[in-house]
Amino acid sequence: MPLPLEGIRVLDWTIWQQGPISALMMSDLGADVIKIEERVGGDPGRGVLRASGLDLSGFPNFYFEANNRGKRSIALDLKQPEARGIVHELVKKADVFVQNFRPGAAARAGLDYATLRAINPKLIYGNGSGFGRKGPDAERPCMDYLGLARSGIMFAAGEPNTPPVAIQGAIADQMAGTMLAFGIITALLARERFGIGQEVDVSLLGAMTWLQGLSMSSRLMLGGEMPRPSRQLAFNPLWNHYRCKDDRWLAFAMPQADRWWADFTRVIGKPELATDEKYGTMMNRGMNAAELIGILDEVFASRTRDEWTHALTDGGDFIFSYVNSVSDLPNDPQVQANGLVADVEHDSLGTLKMLNLPIGLSETPSRIAGPAPEFGQHTEQVLVDELGWSWERVAELKEKGVI
């Protein structure tokens, strides 16, 4: 089965998560991704768990594995001209170069777009940045947490009148990396159609602003953002979530609530709510939301989530689902049935479970090429096989500390 990006070569000079995720997505879609790492230390993601004080000896470095699977690693001392020359030689045969270092770092290393474009005019050059490449803060350093902070999403999550809420999992990095891959693949399509190379830029700020498109559109067109939702005061109690007897939660999403209200009250054993003037219409339910949600809280606390699920499924065509934790997801039957998690074989750690790309392609499906590479694992292979250099030349570079 062919892969969508088969035959595309990506040079991945990225660290942490934002840049690596973009290259990983292209690897899953069939691209040959060569990860360029500094000869001393490499990608700091390799040591992030140790730096956090976690001793996971014998366990996978889930952070690095999750962001760098399926790539080849070469280790170069980019302070040496010969190492930069190696990258320039690889650029001649590459389709994509992607980096996410602080603005100015690429130019100092001789790996900026202007330099590499002169070597390969049809190169697609991807930049992952923090605040964008223009403006007063363009050169400020940035990490995922600041992407959450600057984008406003910390004030969009959580209950009203509470402090900003941090969101776990480096989602700004993940979102920006996904958008960067989208931009690069779009540029590859444009190159195929029009014969041009170009530079692509995606920032943490831009990606997280785009993620909040509806709230931003409200702010831009109506003058105000969508307010943080209050569970206790939800205007539509059928667009809300409730705790069950076993401390698990159910969420409901029925916007045309009047359509379901009578059946809903019957199934939960409170048919009198359907005829009570205070709750008979969506407007009245909204005006008396706090009281009604208090009643529903008591109702749902009387049975387990599974009991309620069976009752609601058998009793009507309601729009509802579980409220999962991340720990619940691997065992969710929908996650399993749709192949969102895959088994990947690791030479020393056995079978690792990893996320698949959530993109279904009927004729050219993605695949995970393998686990993340060991540090510098493919340096000699790439120089010999891809650049055609002799083993003597490779040994000399190693002796000089270039590789």
C-alpha positions as CSV (number, residue, x, y, z in Angstrom):
1,M,0.0,0.0,0.0
2,P,1.5,3.4,-1.0
3,L,1.9,6.1,1.6
4,P,0.9,9.8,0.8
5,L,4.4,11.2,1.4
6,E,6.4,8.3,0.1
7,G,9.6,9.7,-1.5
8,I,9.6,12.9,0.5
9,R,12.7,13.6,2.6
10,V,12.5,15.8,5.7
11,L,15.4,17.2,7.6
12,D,14.2,17.7,11.2
13,W,16.3,20.2,13.2
14,T,13.8,20.5,16.0
15,I,13.7,20.1,19.8
16,W,11.1,19.5,22.5
17,Q,7.6,18.9,21.0
18,Q,6.3,21.6,18.7
19,G,8.8,20.9,15.8
20,P,9.2,17.2,16.4
21,I,5.5,16.6,16.2
22,S,5.3,18.2,12.8
23,A,8.0,15.9,11.4
24,L,6.6,12.9,13.2
25,M,3.3,13.4,11.4
26,M,5.1,13.5,8.0
27,S,7.0,10.3,9.0
28,D,3.7,8.5,9.8
29,L,2.5,9.6,6.3
30,G,5.5,8.0,4.6
31,A,8.3,10.7,4.6
32,D,11.9,9.8,5.4
33,V,12.7,12.0,8.4
34,I,16.3,12.6,9.3
35,K,16.5,14.1,12.8
36,I,19.6,16.4,13.2
37,E,20.7,16.6,16.8
38,E,23.6,18.5,18.5
39,R,26.6,16.2,19.0
40,V,26.7,17.0,22.8
41,G,23.3,16.5,24.5
42,G,21.1,16.1,21.5
43,D,17.4,17.0,21.7
44,P,16.7,18.1,25.3
45,G,13.6,16.0,25.1
46,R,15.8,13.0,25.6
47,G,16.5,14.1,29.2
48,V,13.2,15.8,30.1
49,L,12.2,13.0,32.5
50,R,15.5,13.0,34.3
51,A,15.4,16.7,34.6
52,S,11.9,16.4,36.2
53,G,13.3,14.1,38.9
54,L,11.6,11.0,37.5
55,D,13.5,7.7,37.7
56,L,12.0,5.6,34.9
57,S,14.9,3.2,34.5
58,G,13.7,0.3,32.4
59,F,10.7,2.3,31.1
60,P,10.4,4.2,27.8
61,N,11.0,7.9,27.7
62,F,7.4,8.5,26.7
63,Y,8.0,12.1,25.9
64,F,10.8,11.5,23.4
65,E,9.2,8.3,21.9
66,A,5.9,10.1,21.4
67,N,7.5,13.0,19.5
68,N,10.2,11.2,17.5
69,R,9.1,7.8,16.5
70,G,9.9,6.6,13.0
71,K,12.8,9.0,12.4
72,R,16.6,8.5,11.8
73,S,19.0,10.4,14.1
74,I,22.3,12.0,13.1
75,A,24.5,13.8,15.6
76,L,26.5,16.8,14.4
77,D,28.6,19.5,16.1
78,L,27.0,22.4,14.2
79,K,29.6,24.8,15.6
80,Q,32.1,23.2,13.1
81,P,31.9,24.3,9.4
82,E,32.2,20.7,8.3
83,A,29.1,19.8,10.2
84,R,27.1,22.6,8.6
85,G,28.5,21.4,5.3
86,I,27.0,18.0,5.9
87,V,23.6,19.6,6.5
88,H,24.0,21.7,3.3
89,E,24.8,18.5,1.3
90,L,21.7,16.8,2.7
91,V,19.6,19.9,1.9
92,K,20.5,19.4,-1.8
93,K,18.5,16.1,-1.7
94,A,15.8,17.2,0.7
95,D,12.2,18.3,0.2
96,V,11.6,19.8,3.6
97,F,13.7,21.4,6.4
98,V,11.9,22.2,9.7
99,Q,13.3,24.0,12.8
100,N,11.8,25.5,15.9
101,F,14.7,27.3,17.5
102,R,14.6,30.8,18.9
103,P,14.6,33.4,16.1
104,G,18.1,34.1,15.0
105,A,19.5,30.7,16.0
106,A,19.1,29.3,12.5
107,A,20.9,32.3,10.9
108,R,23.8,32.0,13.3
109,A,24.1,28.3,12.5
110,G,24.0,29.0,8.7
111,L,20.7,27.0,8.5
112,D,18.2,29.9,7.9
113,Y,15.9,29.9,5.0
114,A,17.8,32.4,2.9
115,T,21.0,30.2,3.1
116,L,19.2,26.9,2.4
117,R,17.1,28.3,-0.4
118,A,20.2,29.3,-2.2
119,I,21.3,25.7,-2.1
120,N,17.9,24.2,-2.9
121,P,15.4,26.8,-4.4
122,K,12.5,24.3,-4.2
123,L,13.0,23.5,-0.5
124,I,10.0,23.8,1.8
125,Y,11.3,25.5,5.0
126,G,9.2,25.1,8.2
127,N,9.5,27.5,11.1
128,G,8.0,26.7,14.5
129,S,7.9,29.8,16.6
130,G,6.5,31.0,19.9
131,F,4.9,34.4,19.2
132,G,5.2,34.6,15.4
133,R,8.1,36.0,13.4
134,K,7.0,39.6,13.4
135,G,6.1,42.1,16.2
136,P,7.8,43.3,19.4
137,D,7.9,39.9,21.0
138,A,9.0,37.9,17.9
139,E,12.4,37.1,19.4
140,R,11.3,36.3,22.9
141,P,11.8,32.7,24.0
142,C,8.6,30.7,24.4
143,M,7.5,27.3,25.6
144,D,4.1,25.5,25.6
145,Y,3.0,27.0,28.9
146,L,3.4,30.5,27.5
147,G,1.5,29.5,24.4
148,L,-1.4,28.6,26.7
149,A,-1.1,31.8,28.6
150,R,-0.7,34.3,25.8
151,S,-3.5,32.8,23.7
152,G,-6.2,33.3,26.2
153,I,-7.2,29.6,26.6
154,M,-6.2,29.6,30.3
155,F,-9.0,32.1,30.9
156,A,-11.4,30.1,28.6
157,A,-11.0,26.8,30.6
158,G,-12.5,26.4,34.1
159,E,-15.4,28.0,35.9
160,P,-16.2,31.7,35.8
161,N,-14.4,34.0,38.3
162,T,-11.6,31.5,39.0
163,P,-7.9,32.0,38.3
164,P,-6.4,31.0,34.9
165,V,-6.3,27.2,34.4
166,A,-3.3,25.4,33.1
167,I,-4.0,22.5,30.8
168,Q,-1.8,19.4,31.0
169,G,-0.2,17.6,28.1
170,A,1.6,20.4,26.1
171,I,-1.4,21.0,24.0
172,A,-0.1,24.3,22.6
173,D,3.0,22.4,21.3
174,Q,0.8,19.6,19.9
175,M,-1.6,22.0,18.2
176,A,1.2,24.2,16.7
177,G,3.1,21.1,15.5
178,T,0.0,19.8,13.9
179,M,-0.6,23.1,12.1
180,L,3.0,23.3,11.1
181,A,2.7,19.8,9.4
182,F,-0.5,21.0,7.7
183,G,1.3,24.1,6.4
184,I,4.3,22.1,5.2
185,I,2.2,19.5,3.4
186,T,0.2,22.3,1.8
187,A,3.4,23.9,0.6
188,L,4.5,20.6,-0.9
189,L,1.2,20.5,-2.8
190,A,1.8,24.1,-4.0
191,R,5.4,23.1,-5.1
192,E,4.0,20.2,-7.1
193,R,1.4,22.4,-8.8
194,F,3.5,25.6,-9.3
195,G,7.1,24.5,-9.0
196,I,8.0,26.8,-6.1
197,G,9.6,26.4,-2.7
198,Q,8.6,28.6,0.2
199,E,8.9,29.3,3.9
200,V,6.1,28.2,6.3
201,D,5.7,29.7,9.8
202,V,3.4,28.5,12.6
203,S,3.5,29.9,16.1
204,L,2.2,28.7,19.4
205,L,0.2,31.9,19.7
206,G,-1.3,31.6,16.3
207,A,-2.2,27.9,16.5
208,M,-3.9,28.3,19.9
209,T,-5.7,31.4,18.7
210,W,-7.0,29.4,15.7
211,L,-8.0,26.5,18.1
212,Q,-10.4,29.0,19.8
213,G,-11.9,30.1,16.5
214,L,-15.5,30.3,17.6
215,S,-14.8,32.4,20.7
216,M,-12.4,34.6,18.8
217,S,-15.1,35.1,16.1
218,S,-17.5,36.2,18.8
219,R,-15.0,38.7,20.1
220,L,-14.2,40.0,16.7
221,M,-17.7,40.3,15.3
222,L,-19.8,40.8,18.4
223,G,-17.3,42.6,20.6
224,G,-17.2,40.0,23.4
225,E,-15.7,36.5,23.9
226,M,-17.8,33.5,24.7
227,P,-18.0,33.4,28.6
228,R,-16.5,30.6,30.7
229,P,-19.3,28.1,31.3
230,S,-20.7,27.5,34.8
231,R,-21.8,23.9,35.4
232,Q,-24.1,25.0,38.3
233,L,-25.7,27.7,36.2
234,A,-25.8,26.2,32.8
235,F,-28.7,27.9,30.9
236,N,-29.5,24.6,29.3
237,P,-29.3,21.8,31.9
238,L,-29.3,19.3,29.0
239,W,-26.0,20.8,27.8
240,N,-24.1,19.9,31.0
241,H,-22.4,17.1,32.9
242,Y,-23.4,15.2,36.0
243,R,-21.7,13.1,38.6
244,C,-23.0,9.5,39.1
245,K,-23.1,7.3,42.2
246,D,-19.7,5.7,41.4
247,D,-18.0,9.1,41.0
248,R,-18.0,8.9,37.2
249,W,-19.6,11.5,35.0
250,L,-22.0,11.7,32.1
251,A,-22.2,14.6,29.7
252,F,-25.3,15.7,27.7
253,A,-25.3,17.8,24.6
254,M,-28.9,18.5,23.5
255,P,-29.2,22.0,22.1
256,Q,-32.9,21.7,21.2
257,A,-33.7,20.7,24.7
258,D,-37.5,21.0,24.4
259,R,-37.5,18.1,21.9
260,W,-36.1,15.7,24.5
261,W,-37.3,17.1,27.8
262,A,-40.4,15.0,28.4
263,D,-38.7,11.7,27.5
264,F,-35.7,12.7,29.6
265,T,-37.7,13.4,32.7
266,R,-39.6,10.1,32.3
267,V,-36.3,8.1,32.0
268,I,-34.7,9.7,35.0
269,G,-37.9,9.0,37.1
270,K,-39.0,12.7,37.4
271,P,-41.9,13.1,34.9
272,E,-43.3,15.9,37.1
273,L,-40.5,18.1,35.9
274,A,-42.0,18.1,32.4
275,T,-45.2,19.7,33.6
276,D,-43.8,22.0,36.2
277,E,-44.2,25.5,34.9
278,K,-40.7,26.4,36.2
279,Y,-39.1,23.8,34.0
280,G,-41.5,23.2,31.1
281,T,-39.7,25.3,28.5
282,M,-36.1,25.9,27.7
283,M,-36.4,29.5,28.7
284,N,-37.9,28.7,32.0
285,R,-35.3,26.0,32.7
286,G,-32.7,28.6,32.0
287,M,-34.2,31.1,34.4
288,N,-34.4,28.4,37.1
289,A,-31.2,26.6,36.1
290,A,-29.5,26.5,39.5
291,E,-32.5,24.9,41.2
292,L,-33.0,22.4,38.4
293,I,-29.4,21.4,38.2
294,G,-29.4,20.8,41.9
295,I,-32.3,18.4,41.4
296,L,-30.6,16.6,38.5
297,D,-27.4,16.3,40.6
298,E,-29.3,14.4,43.2
299,V,-31.0,12.2,40.6
300,F,-27.8,11.2,38.8
301,A,-26.0,10.6,42.2
302,S,-28.5,7.8,42.9
303,R,-27.2,5.4,40.2
304,T,-23.9,4.4,38.7
305,R,-22.7,5.6,35.3
306,D,-23.3,2.3,33.7
307,E,-26.8,2.0,35.1
308,W,-27.7,5.4,33.8
309,T,-26.1,4.6,30.4
310,H,-28.3,1.6,30.0
311,A,-31.4,3.4,31.1
312,L,-30.8,6.4,28.8
313,T,-29.8,4.2,25.8
314,D,-33.0,2.1,26.2
315,G,-35.3,5.0,27.1
316,G,-34.8,7.4,24.2
317,D,-32.6,8.9,21.5
318,F,-30.6,11.1,23.8
319,I,-27.3,12.8,22.9
320,F,-24.9,11.9,25.7
321,S,-21.6,10.3,26.4
322,Y,-19.1,9.4,29.2
323,V,-16.7,12.1,30.6
324,N,-13.4,10.2,30.2
325,S,-10.1,10.8,31.9
326,V,-7.0,10.4,29.8
327,S,-6.5,7.1,31.7
328,D,-9.9,5.9,30.5
329,L,-9.1,6.5,26.8
330,P,-7.0,3.4,25.9
331,N,-9.8,1.1,27.0
332,D,-12.6,3.1,25.4
333,P,-14.3,0.8,22.9
334,Q,-14.5,3.6,20.3
335,V,-10.8,4.4,20.7
336,Q,-10.0,0.7,20.1
337,A,-12.5,0.2,17.3
338,N,-11.2,3.1,15.3
339,G,-7.5,2.2,15.7
340,L,-6.5,5.3,17.6
341,V,-3.8,3.4,19.5
342,A,-1.2,1.2,17.8
343,D,1.4,-1.4,19.0
344,V,5.0,-0.5,18.1
345,E,7.8,-2.9,18.6
346,H,10.9,-1.6,20.4
347,D,14.2,-3.5,20.3
348,S,14.9,-3.3,24.0
349,L,11.5,-2.3,25.6
350,G,9.2,-4.7,23.8
351,T,5.8,-3.6,22.6
352,L,5.0,0.1,23.1
353,K,1.5,1.5,22.7
354,M,1.4,4.8,20.8
355,L,-1.2,7.1,19.4
356,N,-2.0,6.7,15.7
357,L,-2.6,9.7,13.5
358,P,-6.4,10.4,13.8
359,I,-6.7,10.7,10.1
360,G,-8.5,7.9,8.2
361,L,-7.2,7.5,4.6
362,S,-9.0,4.7,2.8
363,E,-6.4,4.1,0.1
364,T,-3.2,5.5,1.5
365,P,-3.4,5.0,5.3
366,S,-0.7,6.2,7.6
367,R,1.6,3.9,9.6
368,I,4.1,4.2,12.4
369,A,7.5,3.4,10.9
370,G,9.1,2.4,14.2
371,P,10.2,3.7,17.6
372,A,12.3,6.8,18.2
373,P,16.0,6.4,17.3
374,E,18.8,6.2,19.7
375,F,21.0,9.3,19.8
376,G,23.0,9.6,16.6
377,Q,22.0,6.0,15.6
378,H,22.0,6.7,11.9
379,T,24.8,9.2,11.5
380,E,27.2,6.9,9.6
381,Q,24.4,5.2,7.6
382,V,23.2,8.6,6.3
383,L,26.6,9.8,5.4
384,V,27.5,6.6,3.5
385,D,24.1,5.7,2.0
386,E,22.6,9.1,1.3
387,L,25.7,11.2,0.6
388,G,27.9,8.4,-0.8
389,W,30.8,9.2,1.4
390,S,33.5,6.6,2.2
391,W,33.9,5.0,5.5
392,E,37.4,6.5,5.7
393,R,35.9,10.0,5.4
394,V,33.3,9.2,8.0
395,A,36.0,7.9,10.4
396,E,38.0,11.1,9.9
397,L,34.9,13.2,10.8
398,K,34.3,11.2,13.9
399,E,38.0,11.6,14.9
400,K,37.7,15.4,14.6
401,G,34.5,15.5,16.6
402,V,32.4,16.7,13.7
403,I,30.0,13.8,14.1
